[in-house]
Amino acid sequence: MKIEYNNLYTHFIFITLNRVAIIKEMNRQRIEKYITGIVNNNDSKLYAIYANPEHVHVLLSRSPKLSEEDLATIIAKSSAQFINENKLCHGKFDWQDSAAAFSVSKSDIDKVCKYILNQPQHHQKVSFADEYESFIKFYKKTARLSE
């Protein structure tokens, strides 16, 4: 059945392989723009993105035609290929084999956008490891861990 209206807001976190801080500031915006294009080309809408050296936050409204896993795979494969082909990182770039996807209510969109766009200031106080652990603890009651 066709889904005519939807609110499928998802906060994705993509992590570089082995959490290596490989995304350089000088290439951050180019990578963000490419990922934005991937999202748009898959009938989805990007609300916020920030590429940190070892992880990327993306808030989007996803097409009902794609599962979170399908869209995450498309974003990861295509962006890794783009980064490698354009030599935007030293050495071979890759993402971890898994990403995180958290649903976001419409009333929290603005708050999550501000959180994502405030990443540089946020990570002056909180490490990525601590940030990610707090996400997992917060969502642990509802998180479904794939095996």
C-alpha positions in Angstrom: 0.0 0.0 0.0 1.3 3.5 -0.8 2.0 5.7 2.1 0.8 9.2 1.2 1.8 11.1 4.4 4.5 10.3 6.8 6.7 11.6 9.6 9.6 9.2 9.8 12.3 11.4 11.5 15.5 9.5 12.1 18.7 10.6 13.8 21.6 8.5 12.3 25.1 8.3 13.7 27.7 6.9 11.3 31.1 6.0 12.8 34.4 5.7 10.9 36.1 2.3 10.9 37.8 1.8 14.2 36.6 5.3 15.3 39.7 6.8 13.6 39.5 10.6 13.4 40.0 10.7 9.6 37.5 13.3 8.4 39.4 16.5 8.1 37.8 19.9 8.8 38.9 21.2 5.3 36.7 18.4 3.7 33.9 18.4 6.2 31.4 20.6 4.2 32.1 18.8 1.0 31.3 15.5 2.6 28.2 16.9 4.3 26.9 18.3 0.9 27.5 15.0 -0.7 25.5 13.1 2.0 22.8 15.7 1.7 22.5 14.9 -2.0 22.3 11.2 -1.3 19.4 11.8 1.1 17.6 14.1 -1.4 18.1 11.6 -4.2 16.4 8.9 -2.1 13.1 10.8 -1.6 14.1 11.9 1.9 14.7 15.3 3.4 17.8 16.3 5.4 17.3 18.6 8.4 20.8 18.7 9.9 24.2 17.2 9.4 27.6 17.5 11.0 30.7 15.6 10.1 33.0 15.2 13.1 36.5 13.7 12.6 35.3 10.2 13.6 31.5 10.3 13.3 28.7 12.0 11.4 25.3 13.0 12.8 22.4 13.1 10.3 18.8 14.1 11.1 16.4 13.4 8.2 12.8 12.6 7.3 13.0 9.3 5.5 11.0 8.1 2.6 8.6 5.3 3.6 9.9 3.3 0.7 13.2 2.8 2.5 13.9 1.2 5.9 16.5 2.8 8.2 18.9 0.0 7.3 18.4 0.4 3.6 19.0 4.2 3.7 22.0 3.9 6.1 23.6 1.4 3.7 23.0 3.7 0.7 24.5 6.6 2.6 27.5 4.7 3.9 28.4 3.0 0.6 28.0 6.0 -1.6 29.7 8.5 0.8 32.7 6.1 1.4 33.1 5.7 -2.4 33.0 9.5 -2.9 35.5 10.1 -0.1 37.9 7.6 -1.5 37.5 8.6 -5.2 38.1 12.2 -4.3 40.9 11.4 -1.8 39.3 13.4 1.0 41.0 11.4 3.7 44.5 10.1 4.1 44.5 6.4 3.3 41.4 4.2 2.6 38.2 5.5 4.2 35.4 3.3 5.4 32.6 3.3 7.9 32.0 0.7 10.6 29.7 -2.1 9.5 26.9 -0.7 11.7 25.3 2.7 12.4 22.9 3.9 15.0 19.3 5.1 14.1 17.1 6.8 16.6 13.5 7.9 15.9 12.8 11.5 16.7 9.4 13.0 17.4 8.3 16.0 15.4 8.2 18.1 18.5 12.0 17.4 19.1 13.2 18.2 15.6 14.4 21.7 16.5 16.2 20.5 19.6 18.0 17.7 17.7 18.9 20.0 14.8 20.5 22.4 17.3 22.3 19.5 19.0 23.8 18.3 15.7 24.8 21.8 14.5 26.4 22.5 17.9 28.8 19.5 17.6 32.1 21.4 17.8 31.1 23.1 21.1 29.6 19.9 22.4 32.7 17.9 21.8 34.9 20.4 23.6 33.2 19.1 26.8 32.1 15.5 25.9 34.1 12.9 24.1 32.5 10.9 21.3 32.8 7.7 23.3 30.9 9.3 26.2 28.3 10.8 23.9 27.7 7.5 22.1 27.5 5.6 25.4 24.9 8.1 26.7 22.8 7.6 23.6 22.9 3.8 24.0 22.0 4.1 27.7 19.1 6.5 27.0 17.7 4.3 24.3 18.6 1.0 25.8 15.0 0.3 26.9 13.7 0.6 23.3 16.8 -0.2 21.2 16.8 -3.3 19.1 20.3 -4.6 18.8 20.9 -6.5 15.5 22.9 -9.7 15.7 
